[in-house]
Amino acid sequence: MKLEEQVRRGVAVIGQYDEFKLIPPLVRLLAAGEPVTVEQLAEAGGWTVGEVRAQLARQPSVEWDGAGRIVGFGLTLRPTPHRFMFDGRTVYGWCASDILTFSALLSTDGVAESTCPVTGRPIRAELTPESVRRVDPPRGGVRGAPRAAGRRRAGRDLQPRQLRQLARGRRGLAR
């Protein structure tokens, strides 16, 4: 599957499941570079604070700071090996497939970068909200890791944290 199709599918998944409904407004708020309060997220999404708290309580992977503000949920303010650069800013993603969706979610051009831990080679994709402009190395891509038997959680099946990245025919595993 072409990288552009993978990006389209990743963005489409976000709109299909209730547990992902917080992602678009939260990504936009976090992209400003500051932690986000529950109240800010509720206002941005048109929900009550109680609705947002209930939804976040069902998401054990949400990252919080010491002041009780959100610092990560797909997009994170904490540095990881997976970067997205746009408008002179850098934000991070939990995995390579996350950063590929940020251009569409933020409606901006950007560059997604990760590093293959096996080859040590950088993998870079220049993105627009509508397309993948360029990938370096040209044969670079992202492929989901095999699903563990019996696991049926939508988030894990559709956006696995461990991804195989292909760089010029050499395989590596990105975490």
C-alpha positions as CSV (number, residue, x, y, z in Angstrom):
1,M,0.0,0.0,0.0
2,K,1.3,3.4,-0.9
3,L,2.2,5.8,1.9
4,E,-0.4,8.3,0.8
5,E,-3.1,5.7,1.1
6,Q,-1.8,4.8,4.6
7,V,-2.1,8.4,5.6
8,R,-5.7,8.7,4.3
9,R,-6.7,5.5,6.1
10,G,-5.1,6.7,9.4
11,V,-7.0,10.0,9.3
12,A,-10.3,8.2,8.3
13,V,-9.9,5.9,11.3
14,I,-9.9,8.8,13.7
15,G,-13.4,9.8,12.6
16,Q,-14.9,6.3,12.9
17,Y,-14.6,5.6,16.6
18,D,-16.0,7.5,19.6
19,E,-12.8,6.9,21.5
20,F,-10.9,9.0,18.9
21,K,-13.4,11.9,18.8
22,L,-11.1,14.0,21.1
23,I,-8.1,13.7,18.9
24,P,-8.7,16.4,16.2
25,P,-9.4,19.2,18.6
26,L,-6.7,18.0,21.0
27,V,-4.1,17.7,18.3
28,R,-4.9,21.3,17.2
29,L,-4.6,22.6,20.8
30,L,-1.4,20.7,21.6
31,A,0.2,21.8,18.3
32,A,0.4,25.3,19.8
33,G,3.1,23.9,22.0
34,E,1.5,24.2,25.4
35,P,-0.2,21.7,27.7
36,V,-4.0,21.7,27.4
37,T,-6.6,21.9,30.2
38,V,-9.7,19.7,30.2
39,E,-11.7,23.0,30.1
40,Q,-9.9,24.1,26.9
41,L,-10.5,20.8,25.2
42,A,-14.2,20.9,26.2
43,E,-14.6,24.4,24.7
44,A,-12.7,23.5,21.5
45,G,-14.8,20.4,20.9
46,G,-18.2,21.7,22.0
47,W,-18.5,19.3,24.9
48,T,-19.1,19.7,28.6
49,V,-16.2,19.3,31.0
50,G,-17.8,16.2,32.4
51,E,-18.1,14.6,28.9
52,V,-14.4,15.2,28.3
53,R,-13.3,13.9,31.7
54,A,-15.4,10.8,31.1
55,Q,-13.9,10.2,27.7
56,L,-10.3,10.8,29.0
57,A,-10.9,8.4,31.9
58,R,-11.4,5.7,29.3
59,Q,-8.0,6.5,27.7
60,P,-5.2,5.2,30.0
61,S,-2.5,6.3,27.6
62,V,-3.3,10.1,27.9
63,E,-0.2,11.9,29.1
64,W,-0.6,14.4,31.9
65,D,1.7,16.9,33.5
66,G,2.0,17.7,37.2
67,A,-0.6,20.4,37.0
68,G,-3.3,18.0,35.6
69,R,-3.0,19.3,32.0
70,I,-2.9,17.1,28.9
71,V,0.5,16.9,27.2
72,G,0.0,14.0,24.9
73,F,-2.6,11.8,23.2
74,G,-1.1,10.7,19.8
75,L,0.6,14.0,19.5
76,T,2.8,14.7,22.4
77,L,4.8,17.6,23.7
78,R,7.4,15.2,25.1
79,P,10.2,14.4,22.7
80,T,10.1,11.0,21.0
81,P,11.9,9.6,18.0
82,H,8.9,10.6,15.8
83,R,8.8,14.3,14.9
84,F,6.4,16.5,12.9
85,M,7.7,19.9,11.9
86,F,5.5,22.7,10.6
87,D,5.5,26.5,10.7
88,G,8.8,26.6,12.5
89,R,7.6,24.3,15.3
90,T,8.2,20.7,16.2
91,V,5.8,18.3,17.9
92,Y,6.1,14.6,18.5
93,G,4.1,11.5,18.0
94,W,3.8,8.3,19.9
95,C,4.6,6.3,16.7
96,A,5.5,6.8,13.1
97,S,1.9,6.4,11.9
98,D,0.7,9.1,14.3
99,I,2.9,11.8,12.8
100,L,1.8,11.0,9.3
101,T,-1.8,12.1,10.2
102,F,-0.8,15.5,11.7
103,S,-0.6,17.4,8.4
104,A,-4.2,16.5,7.7
105,L,-5.4,17.1,11.2
106,L,-3.7,20.5,11.4
107,S,-4.6,21.5,7.9
108,T,-0.9,22.5,7.2
109,D,2.1,21.4,5.2
110,G,4.8,19.7,7.3
111,V,7.6,17.2,7.5
112,A,7.3,13.9,9.4
113,E,10.6,12.4,10.5
114,S,11.5,9.2,12.2
115,T,14.7,7.1,12.5
116,C,14.9,3.4,11.7
117,P,16.6,2.0,14.9
118,V,18.0,-0.9,13.0
119,T,19.7,0.9,10.1
120,G,20.0,4.3,11.9
121,R,18.7,5.9,8.7
122,P,16.3,8.8,8.9
123,I,13.0,8.5,7.2
124,R,11.4,11.7,6.1
125,A,8.0,12.5,4.5
126,E,7.0,15.9,3.2
127,L,3.2,16.2,3.6
128,T,0.4,18.4,2.7
129,P,-3.1,18.0,4.2
130,E,-4.1,16.3,0.9
131,S,-1.1,14.3,-0.1
132,V,2.4,13.0,0.4
133,R,4.8,15.2,-1.6
134,R,8.0,13.3,-1.1
135,V,9.5,10.4,0.9
136,D,13.2,10.0,1.6
137,P,14.4,7.3,1.1
138,P,12.0,6.9,-1.9
139,R,11.0,3.4,-0.8
140,G,10.4,4.4,2.8
141,G,7.0,3.4,4.3
142,V,5.2,2.3,7.4
143,R,3.7,-1.1,8.1
144,G,1.8,-2.2,11.2
145,A,3.3,-4.9,13.4
146,P,1.4,-8.2,13.6
147,R,-1.6,-8.2,15.9
148,A,-1.3,-10.4,19.0
149,A,-3.8,-13.3,19.0
150,G,-7.1,-12.4,20.8
151,R,-6.5,-8.7,20.8
152,R,-9.5,-6.8,19.5
153,R,-9.1,-3.2,20.8
154,A,-9.8,-0.8,17.9
155,G,-7.0,1.6,18.8
156,R,-4.4,-1.1,19.0
157,D,-5.5,-3.0,15.9
158,L,-5.8,0.1,13.8
159,Q,-2.9,2.2,15.1
160,P,-0.3,-0.2,16.5
161,R,2.5,1.4,18.5
162,Q,5.1,-0.8,17.0
163,L,5.6,-0.2,13.3
164,R,8.0,-1.7,10.8
165,Q,9.6,0.9,8.7
166,L,11.1,0.1,5.4
167,A,14.2,2.0,4.4
168,R,15.7,1.0,1.0
169,G,14.8,-2.6,1.4
170,R,16.3,-2.9,4.8
171,R,13.8,-3.6,7.6
172,G,13.8,-2.0,11.0
173,L,11.4,-1.7,13.9
174,A,10.3,1.7,15.2
175,R,8.8,2.0,18.7
